Amino acid sequence: MTDAATDATGVTEERPGPRTRLVHGPGVLVVWLYGVMSVGAVSRSVYQIATEYERAPLAYSLSAIAAVVYAFITYTLVRGGEAARRAALVCCAAELVGVLVVGSWTLADPSAFPDATVWSGYGMGYLFIPVLLPVTGILWLRKARR
């Protein structure tokens, strides 16, 4: 959707119309859950990296990556618009791949992870929300497409 505008020189230019809202209906719950996961993952990773990094650097670094992904998805969902929807969709897909890879890795080689990550055991420590949330987000973002 675009609006036409005429500037002072009489030239008409196309401006983008209002952004598509992504935060409505069930999308409110998706944004709320991503916000909660952002706060939890950021808090956890900052504390662990600051106090115990040498104990499990891989696990704590992966938790920090999860925190950044959650925060970015939350931001794009709140921002709205088609470009933000596409960016959130790509990030949700990347998040799902990350959860599946890290979750499988933590089960296959537990010795590589002396401490859990947000995505360990497919998010078992977070009630499996880390594996369910990107699936829900992908479904919501596909539905929110124009």
N, C-alpha and C positions, 0 to 999 in steps of 0.2 A: 504494500500500500504506500503510495507516495502522494505528496501535496505539491502543487505548483506554487511558486512564489516569484514575484517580480521585484527585482532590486531597483535601486535609485536610477540606474542607467536604462531601465526599461527591458532588461534581459530577464527572460523567464527561465528559472532553473527548477529542477526537480529536487525535492527534499524528501528524505525518508519520513514515512508517517509514524504514528505511535508504535512503540514496541509491543510485540505480542507478550502478554502476561503469561508467565509460566507458573506463577504461584497462585493457584486457585483450585478449588475442589481438593482432590486427593494430593495434588502437587504441594499443598501446604504441609502435609505430613512428611512428604519426601524431603522438602527443604528443611523442616524442623529436625528430622533425623540426621540429615547431613550436617546441620549446624551442631547438634549434640556430638556427633562423631568427630567433627573438627575440633571442638573444645577438648574432648577426651583424648584424642590422639596427639594434639599439640601439647597439652599438659603433660601427658605421659612421656612423650619423646623428649621434651625439653628437660624434664626432671631427670630422666634416665641418662641422657647424654651429658648433662651437667654433673651428675654425681657418680655414675657407674659405667661410663662408656667403655672402659677397658675390659669389663666383664663380658659384654656381648655386643661388640660394635656392629655386627651385621644386623642383629635383631633390632637394635635401637635406631640404626640408620633406616631400616625398612619401615619402622613405625613413623619416623619423621617424613618419609616419602608419602606414606598413607595420609598423614596429617595435611600435607600440602595438597594432595589430590582432593581430599574432603573439602578443604577450605576453598579451593578453586571451583569445585562443582557447586558449592553453596553460593559463592559469589555469582557465578553465571546464571544459576536458577533465579536468584533474586533480581539480577540485572534485567533479564528478559530479552526478548528479541530473537530473531531467527539465527543470527550469528552465535549468540550465546547458547541457544538451544543446541546447535550443531556442535559447539565446543564441549558442552556438558555431555552430549551423547558420546563423543569420542572419549572423553575422560571416564565416563561410566564404563565403557567397553574396556578401556585400558585398566581400570580398577578391577573389573571382573577377572581379567586375565591375571593381574597381579595377585588377587586373592586365591585364585585356583593354583597358580604356580607356587606361591609361597606356602599356601596351605598344604599342598602335596609334598613340597620339600620338607616342611616341618614334620610331617608324618613319616616320610621315607628316611630322613636323616636327622633325627632329633638331636644328635650330638653337635650338629652345626649351629644349633640354637640353644645356648645355655639358659636363655631367658626368652619368654614369648614375645612375639610381635603382635600388632593389632590383627594381622591376617593369619596368625598361627592357627592350625587346625581349622581353617576356613572361618576364623572369627569366633571360635568356640568360647573364648573368654569374654566375648561381647554378645553372647546369645545368638550367634550366627548372623547378626545384623550385617557384618561386613560382606557376606556372600549374598544375602538377600537384597540388600539395599541397591547395588548396581543393577541387578535384574529388574527391580521395581522401577528404578530411575530410567532405565532404557525403555521399558514399556510405557512409562508416563511420557517421556520425551518423544517417543514415536507417535503417541496419541496426540500430543500437543502440536505436532507438525501442522502447518497450514493446509 
